[in-house]
Amino acid sequence: SDSRRKDILVSELRRCRLLMASQSRYVDTDSAALRDTWREGIDLMITVSLSSDKEAESTELEGMMDRQRSTLQGRNCSSP
């Protein structure tokens, strides 16, 4: 169901948020600006995810999440 997908998305966003916080001491100054921007984006996505029931927005958020994740992985900030 759509609410189930939203729950999964929000939990994934929160997991990534925690991962990023735990890695903050490992990133260089250049990556720090990216990380802060990404953190703000995650907070925004969580808010939108919780307040929206639209299928299109969920799909869009998932796409954004994938892009952000690949950007961070490209910056040596991938999951352990």
PyMOL commands that set and color helices and strands:
alter all, ss='L'
color gray80, all
select helices_A, chain A and resi 2-26+29-51+55-74
alter helices_A, ss='H'
color red, helices_A
deselect
rebuild
show_as cartoon
